[in-house]
Amino acid sequence: MFPLVLHSLPPQKKFGWGVSLTQMGIAQMDEGSMVFEFEPLVSRLDAEDPILGKDVPSMDLTLLLKLNRKQWWLLVTLNIFFLVAGQTAAVLLGRFYYDQGGNSTFMATIVQTAGFPILFIPLLLLPSSPASSPPPDALPCKYIAMIYVALGIVLAGDNLMYSFGLLYLSASTYSLICATQLAFNAVFAFFINSQKLTPLILNAVAILSFSAALLAVNDGSDAPEGVTKGHYAISFACALGASALYSLLLSLMQLTFQKALKRETFSVVLEMQIYTSVVATIVAVAGLFISGQWNELEGEMAKFGTGRASYVMTLVWTAVCWQLCSVGVLGLIFLISSLFSNVMSTVALAVAPIASVAIFHDKMNGVKIIAMLQALWGFASYIYQNYLDDSKVRKARPQGGAGVARDDSCC
């Protein structure tokens, strides 16, 4: 899964993969920024005024200052497509790799972060700004580098667990399990980031837990051919554990922004994404050689069901799709809000099981349908809590002015 620090909500990794990918919102924007700034933005769009005004967080916005209404909507639509299509396609390609004879879990791990050079494109397009300079109280560079290395190692381990999770699970079951990241995120955000648990958030955690429990007791009849109940249990445990570890990783990243970097701009989020992906890729490549799986790649390629060229293209496009998803997530945070980005990540979660049924003919039995509905219910509770918190801020703005900060009472 790609590492994205979003305020309060998870990504699906790749989901997050989340993704976040899935906790996909930048950790706290500037004062006065609010997740639901969409209405004032639309009013400015209708008036054909510059889209980004003083109410929008200052996060390297120079390139967007003069966009008109049509250009802005075009960018939003493009980023939605990147997120939903990238995440869905990456999961399906991962399942296709295993179905056609691929069995290297380390290779499946490498492609989750190896496409990081794509992220240099938006990073280079962003103009430098005074806000990009490290504040005086930020940690020295050598300590920041150590933090990035540690986070990258954790990310590599998390991606490996996701690879084992997808190995013996259908794409639809895998996607539904990844939805539990939202519940794990709420718990870790409470303990690590000091965010409050409200009744609606607790309801979301409970519902998502029941959803995972339903899948756990499922008979595994939808698992890929030849998968035993023991293999199904191992993949289920790995996918669930990876979801928990990824949520922990996101909370630690948010803590890094708050305590170490002391700045939370769009370019800094991109940099963290790139640096941790570099470390995770190096660790995964090392694991490929240490485990001896690299000796099997030639035979794996020769026996791949659709041929050598298809083998290479499957891996390449899996890596590309994960990074396109990452670009889409960051783009939506940049253009609208972290909350909207998470909503679109959830849409991708719903699309993946449907797409897997259409493409791989996965069985969508009653248990999985109920689990999917529960996942959507849990997420709706989570989103509604954010809506209530932001509504309070909006009502307070006439008295408090634009400087009223958002009440981060939700997880």
C-alpha positions as CSV (number, residue, x, y, z in Angstrom):
1,M,0.0,0.0,0.0
2,F,1.2,3.5,-0.7
3,P,1.7,5.6,2.4
4,L,-0.6,8.7,2.5
5,V,-1.2,10.7,5.6
6,L,-4.7,12.0,5.5
7,H,-6.5,13.8,8.2
8,S,-8.7,11.5,10.2
9,L,-9.6,9.0,7.5
10,P,-7.9,6.0,6.1
11,P,-7.0,5.1,2.5
12,Q,-7.6,1.8,1.2
13,K,-4.5,0.6,0.1
14,K,-3.8,0.0,-2.0
15,F,-6.1,0.4,-0.5
16,G,-4.8,1.4,-0.2
17,W,-3.8,0.3,-1.9
18,G,-5.4,1.6,0.4
19,V,-4.0,4.0,-1.1
20,S,-4.6,4.8,1.9
21,L,-5.9,3.3,0.1
22,T,-8.0,4.5,2.1
23,Q,-7.1,7.7,6.4
24,M,-6.5,9.7,3.4
25,G,-6.5,13.3,4.3
26,I,-3.5,15.6,4.9
27,A,-2.8,15.8,8.6
28,Q,-4.4,19.1,9.6
29,M,-4.3,22.0,7.2
30,D,-3.9,25.7,7.9
31,E,-6.1,27.4,10.4
32,G,-9.5,28.1,9.1
33,S,-9.4,25.3,6.6
34,M,-12.4,23.0,6.6
35,V,-13.2,19.8,4.9
36,F,-16.5,21.0,3.6
37,E,-15.3,24.1,1.8
38,F,-17.0,22.8,-1.3
39,E,-20.0,25.2,-1.2
40,P,-17.9,28.4,-1.1
41,L,-15.7,26.9,-3.8
42,V,-18.8,26.3,-6.0
43,S,-20.1,29.8,-5.5
44,R,-16.8,31.2,-6.7
45,L,-16.8,28.8,-9.6
46,D,-20.2,29.9,-10.7
47,A,-19.0,33.5,-10.7
48,E,-16.1,32.5,-12.9
49,D,-13.7,34.0,-10.2
50,P,-10.4,32.4,-9.5
51,I,-11.2,29.1,-7.7
52,L,-8.7,29.2,-4.9
53,G,-9.2,32.1,-2.6
54,K,-8.2,33.0,1.0
55,D,-10.5,30.3,2.4
56,V,-8.4,27.6,0.8
57,P,-5.3,26.3,2.6
58,S,-2.1,27.7,1.3
59,M,-0.4,24.5,0.1
60,D,1.7,25.3,-3.0
61,L,-1.4,26.4,-4.9
62,T,0.2,28.7,-7.4
63,L,-0.6,26.5,-10.4
64,L,-4.3,26.5,-9.5
65,L,-4.9,30.1,-8.8
66,K,-6.2,31.1,-12.2
67,L,-8.3,28.0,-13.0
68,N,-11.9,28.7,-14.2
69,R,-14.9,26.6,-13.5
70,K,-14.5,24.1,-16.4
71,Q,-10.8,23.6,-15.8
72,W,-11.3,23.0,-12.1
73,W,-14.0,20.4,-12.7
74,L,-11.8,18.7,-15.3
75,L,-9.0,18.3,-12.8
76,V,-11.4,17.0,-10.2
77,T,-12.8,14.4,-12.6
78,L,-9.4,13.4,-13.8
79,N,-8.2,12.8,-10.2
80,I,-11.3,10.8,-9.3
81,F,-10.6,8.6,-12.3
82,F,-7.0,8.1,-11.3
83,L,-8.0,7.1,-7.8
84,V,-10.9,4.8,-8.5
85,A,-9.5,3.2,-11.7
86,G,-6.0,3.0,-10.3
87,Q,-6.9,1.3,-7.1
88,T,-9.4,-1.1,-8.7
89,A,-7.1,-2.0,-11.6
90,A,-4.1,-2.6,-9.2
91,V,-6.1,-5.1,-7.1
92,L,-7.4,-6.9,-10.1
93,L,-4.0,-7.1,-11.7
94,G,-2.6,-8.4,-8.4
95,R,-5.2,-11.2,-8.5
96,F,-4.5,-11.8,-12.2
97,Y,-0.8,-12.2,-11.5
98,Y,-1.5,-15.0,-9.0
99,D,-4.2,-16.7,-11.1
100,Q,-1.9,-17.0,-14.1
101,G,0.9,-18.7,-12.2
102,G,2.8,-16.0,-10.4
103,N,3.7,-16.9,-6.9
104,S,6.4,-14.5,-5.8
105,T,5.1,-12.6,-2.8
106,F,8.1,-10.4,-2.8
107,M,7.6,-9.4,-6.5
108,A,4.0,-8.6,-5.6
109,T,5.4,-6.5,-2.8
110,I,7.9,-4.6,-5.0
111,V,5.3,-3.4,-7.5
112,Q,3.3,-1.7,-4.8
113,T,5.9,1.0,-4.3
114,A,8.3,0.6,-7.3
115,G,6.3,3.1,-9.4
116,F,7.3,6.0,-7.0
117,P,9.2,7.9,-9.8
118,I,5.8,8.8,-11.2
119,L,5.3,11.0,-8.1
120,F,8.2,13.2,-9.2
121,I,5.9,14.6,-12.0
122,P,3.5,16.4,-9.6
123,L,6.3,17.3,-7.3
124,L,8.3,19.0,-10.0
125,L,5.2,20.8,-11.3
126,L,4.7,22.4,-7.9
127,P,6.4,25.8,-7.6
128,S,8.5,26.5,-4.6
129,S,7.1,28.6,-1.9
130,P,8.3,30.2,1.4
131,A,6.1,27.7,3.3
132,S,8.3,24.9,2.0
133,S,11.2,25.9,4.1
134,P,11.7,23.8,7.3
135,P,10.6,25.7,10.5
136,P,13.2,26.4,13.1
137,D,11.9,23.9,15.5
138,A,11.8,21.0,13.0
139,L,14.1,18.0,13.7
140,P,17.5,18.0,12.0
141,C,17.7,16.3,8.6
142,K,19.5,13.2,9.8
143,Y,16.7,12.4,12.3
144,I,14.1,13.0,9.6
145,A,16.0,10.6,7.4
146,M,16.0,8.0,10.1
147,I,12.3,8.4,10.5
148,Y,11.7,7.9,6.8
149,V,13.9,4.8,6.8
150,A,11.9,3.3,9.8
151,L,8.6,4.1,8.1
152,G,9.7,2.7,4.8
153,I,10.7,-0.6,6.5
154,V,7.3,-0.8,8.2
155,L,5.7,-0.1,4.9
156,A,7.6,-2.9,3.2
157,G,6.5,-5.3,5.8
158,D,2.9,-4.1,5.5
159,N,3.0,-4.5,1.7
160,L,4.3,-8.1,2.1
161,M,1.4,-8.9,4.4
162,Y,-1.0,-7.5,1.8
163,S,0.7,-9.7,-0.9
164,F,0.1,-12.8,1.3
165,G,-3.4,-11.7,1.9
166,L,-4.2,-11.5,-1.8
167,L,-2.4,-14.8,-2.5
168,Y,-5.3,-17.0,-1.3
169,L,-8.2,-14.7,-1.3
170,S,-10.5,-13.6,-4.1
171,A,-10.2,-9.9,-5.1
172,S,-13.7,-9.2,-3.8
173,T,-13.0,-10.7,-0.3
174,Y,-9.7,-9.0,-0.1
175,S,-11.3,-5.6,-0.9
176,L,-13.9,-6.0,1.8
177,I,-11.3,-7.0,4.4
178,C,-9.3,-3.8,3.5
179,A,-12.4,-1.7,4.5
180,T,-11.6,-2.5,8.1
181,Q,-8.7,0.0,7.9
182,L,-11.2,2.7,8.8
183,A,-12.0,1.0,12.1
184,F,-8.3,0.5,12.9
185,N,-7.6,4.1,12.0
186,A,-10.1,5.3,14.5
187,V,-8.5,3.3,17.3
188,F,-4.9,4.3,16.5
189,A,-5.9,7.9,16.0
190,F,-7.4,7.9,19.5
191,F,-4.3,6.5,21.2
192,I,-1.6,8.1,19.1
193,N,-3.0,11.3,17.7
194,S,-5.3,12.2,20.6
195,Q,-8.5,12.3,18.6
196,K,-11.8,11.7,20.3
197,L,-14.1,8.7,19.8
198,T,-17.7,9.8,19.4
199,P,-20.7,7.5,19.4
200,L,-20.9,7.6,15.6
201,I,-17.2,6.6,15.3
202,L,-17.7,3.8,17.8
203,N,-20.7,2.6,15.7
204,A,-18.4,2.6,12.6
205,V,-15.8,0.6,14.4
206,A,-18.3,-2.0,15.6
207,I,-20.0,-2.4,12.3
208,L,-16.7,-2.8,10.4
209,S,-15.6,-5.3,13.0
210,F,-18.8,-7.3,12.4
211,S,-18.2,-7.1,8.7
212,A,-14.7,-8.6,9.1
213,A,-16.1,-11.3,11.4
214,L,-18.6,-12.3,8.8
215,L,-15.9,-12.8,6.3
216,A,-13.8,-14.7,8.8
217,V,-16.6,-17.3,9.3
218,N,-17.3,-17.6,5.6
219,D,-16.7,-21.0,4.2
220,G,-14.1,-19.7,1.7
221,S,-16.1,-21.2,-1.2
222,D,-15.2,-18.1,-3.3
223,A,-11.4,-18.6,-2.8
224,P,-9.3,-19.3,-5.9
225,E,-9.2,-22.9,-7.1
226,G,-7.1,-25.2,-5.0
227,V,-7.0,-23.1,-1.9
228,T,-7.5,-25.0,1.3
229,K,-9.3,-23.7,4.4
230,G,-5.9,-23.3,6.1
231,H,-4.6,-21.2,3.2
232,Y,-7.8,-19.1,3.3
233,A,-7.3,-18.5,7.1
234,I,-3.7,-17.5,6.6
235,S,-4.5,-15.0,3.8
236,F,-7.4,-13.6,5.8
237,A,-5.2,-13.1,8.9
238,C,-2.5,-11.4,6.8
239,A,-5.0,-9.1,5.0
240,L,-6.6,-8.1,8.4
241,G,-3.2,-7.7,10.1
242,A,-1.9,-5.6,7.1
243,S,-5.0,-3.3,7.4
244,A,-4.2,-2.8,11.1
245,L,-0.5,-2.2,10.5
246,Y,-1.3,0.2,7.7
247,S,-3.6,2.2,9.9
248,L,-0.9,2.3,12.6
249,L,1.6,3.5,9.9
250,L,-0.7,6.3,8.9
251,S,-1.1,7.5,12.5
252,L,2.7,7.4,12.9
253,M,3.1,9.5,9.8
254,Q,0.6,12.0,11.0
255,L,2.6,12.2,14.3
256,T,5.7,12.8,12.2
257,F,4.1,15.8,10.6
258,Q,3.0,17.2,13.9
259,K,6.2,16.5,16.0
260,A,9.1,16.2,13.6
261,L,8.5,18.0,10.3
262,K,6.3,20.7,11.8
263,R,4.8,21.5,8.4
264,E,2.0,19.9,6.4
265,T,2.1,21.1,2.8
266,F,1.2,19.2,-0.3
267,S,4.8,19.0,-1.5
268,V,6.0,17.7,1.9
269,V,3.3,14.9,1.8
270,L,4.6,14.0,-1.7
271,E,8.1,13.9,-0.4
272,M,7.3,11.6,2.4
273,Q,5.4,9.4,0.0
274,I,8.4,9.2,-2.3
275,Y,11.1,8.7,0.4
276,T,9.2,6.0,2.2
277,S,8.4,4.2,-1.1
278,V,12.1,4.3,-2.0
279,V,13.0,2.6,1.3
280,A,10.2,0.1,1.0
281,T,11.2,-0.9,-2.6
282,I,14.8,-1.4,-1.5
283,V,13.8,-3.6,1.4
284,A,11.4,-5.6,-0.8
285,V,14.1,-6.1,-3.5
286,A,16.5,-7.3,-0.7
287,G,13.9,-9.7,0.5
288,L,13.5,-11.0,-3.0
289,F,17.1,-12.0,-3.2
290,I,17.5,-13.2,0.4
291,S,14.5,-15.4,0.2
292,G,15.8,-17.0,-3.0
293,Q,12.5,-16.1,-4.9
294,W,14.6,-14.4,-7.6
295,N,15.8,-17.8,-8.7
296,E,12.2,-18.8,-9.5
297,L,11.3,-15.7,-11.6
298,E,12.6,-17.1,-14.9
299,G,10.6,-20.2,-14.5
300,E,7.6,-18.2,-13.3
301,M,7.8,-16.0,-16.4
302,A,8.1,-19.0,-18.7
303,K,5.0,-20.7,-17.2
304,F,2.9,-17.6,-16.9
305,G,-0.5,-18.4,-18.3
306,T,-0.7,-15.6,-20.9
307,G,3.0,-15.5,-21.9
308,R,6.2,-13.7,-21.0
309,A,5.2,-10.3,-22.4
310,S,2.0,-10.4,-20.4
311,Y,4.0,-11.3,-17.3
312,V,6.1,-8.2,-17.6
313,M,3.2,-5.9,-18.5
314,T,1.2,-7.2,-15.6
315,L,3.9,-6.2,-13.1
316,V,4.6,-2.9,-14.8
317,W,1.0,-1.8,-15.0
318,T,0.3,-3.0,-11.4
319,A,3.1,-0.6,-10.3
320,V,1.8,2.2,-12.5
321,C,-1.8,1.8,-11.3
322,W,-0.9,2.0,-7.6
323,Q,0.9,5.3,-8.2
324,L,-1.9,6.7,-10.4
325,C,-4.1,5.9,-7.4
326,S,-1.7,7.8,-5.2
327,V,-1.7,10.8,-7.5
328,G,-5.5,10.8,-7.6
329,V,-5.7,10.7,-3.8
330,L,-3.3,13.6,-3.3
331,G,-4.9,15.6,-6.1
332,L,-8.4,15.4,-4.6
333,I,-7.0,16.5,-1.2
334,F,-5.3,19.4,-3.0
335,L,-8.4,20.4,-5.0
336,I,-11.2,19.8,-2.5
337,S,-10.6,18.1,0.8
338,S,-9.3,15.0,2.6
339,L,-12.9,13.9,3.3
340,F,-13.8,14.0,-0.4
341,S,-10.7,12.0,-1.2
342,N,-11.7,9.3,1.3
343,V,-15.3,9.2,-0.1
344,M,-13.8,8.4,-3.5
345,S,-11.5,5.8,-2.0
346,T,-14.6,4.1,-0.5
347,V,-16.2,4.2,-3.9
348,A,-13.2,2.3,-5.2
349,L,-13.7,-0.3,-2.5
350,A,-17.2,-0.9,-3.7
351,V,-16.1,-1.0,-7.3
352,A,-13.4,-3.6,-6.7
353,P,-15.7,-6.5,-5.6
354,I,-18.2,-5.7,-8.4
355,A,-15.3,-5.6,-11.0
356,S,-13.9,-8.9,-9.7
357,V,-17.3,-10.6,-10.1
358,A,-17.5,-9.3,-13.7
359,I,-13.9,-10.1,-14.6
360,F,-12.9,-13.1,-12.5
361,H,-16.5,-14.4,-11.9
362,D,-16.0,-14.3,-8.1
363,K,-18.9,-15.6,-6.2
364,M,-20.9,-12.8,-4.4
365,N,-22.7,-14.9,-1.8
366,G,-25.1,-13.6,0.8
367,V,-22.3,-13.3,3.5
368,K,-20.2,-11.0,1.2
369,I,-23.1,-8.9,0.2
370,I,-24.0,-8.3,3.9
371,A,-20.4,-7.6,4.7
372,M,-20.2,-5.0,1.9
373,L,-23.4,-3.3,3.1
374,Q,-22.0,-3.2,6.6
375,A,-18.8,-1.7,5.4
376,L,-20.7,1.0,3.6
377,W,-22.8,1.6,6.7
378,G,-19.8,1.9,8.9
379,F,-18.2,4.4,6.5
380,A,-21.4,6.4,6.3
381,S,-21.3,6.8,10.1
382,Y,-17.7,7.9,9.9
383,I,-18.5,10.4,7.2
384,Y,-21.6,11.8,9.0
385,Q,-19.5,12.5,12.1
386,N,-17.1,14.6,10.0
387,Y,-20.1,16.4,8.5
388,L,-21.5,17.2,12.0
389,D,-18.1,18.5,13.1
390,D,-17.7,20.7,10.1
391,S,-21.2,22.0,10.3
392,K,-20.4,23.3,13.8
393,V,-17.4,25.1,12.4
394,R,-19.4,26.6,9.6
395,K,-22.1,27.9,12.0
396,A,-19.4,29.4,14.2
397,R,-17.7,31.3,11.4
398,P,-20.0,34.3,11.3
399,Q,-19.0,35.0,14.9
400,G,-15.5,33.7,14.8
401,G,-14.5,34.8,11.3
402,A,-12.4,32.9,8.9
403,G,-9.8,32.2,11.5
404,V,-11.9,29.6,13.3
405,A,-10.1,26.4,13.2
406,R,-11.7,23.1,12.6
407,D,-12.7,21.0,15.6
408,D,-10.9,17.7,15.2
409,S,-13.2,15.8,17.5
410,C,-13.6,12.9,15.1
411,C,-11.1,10.2,14.2
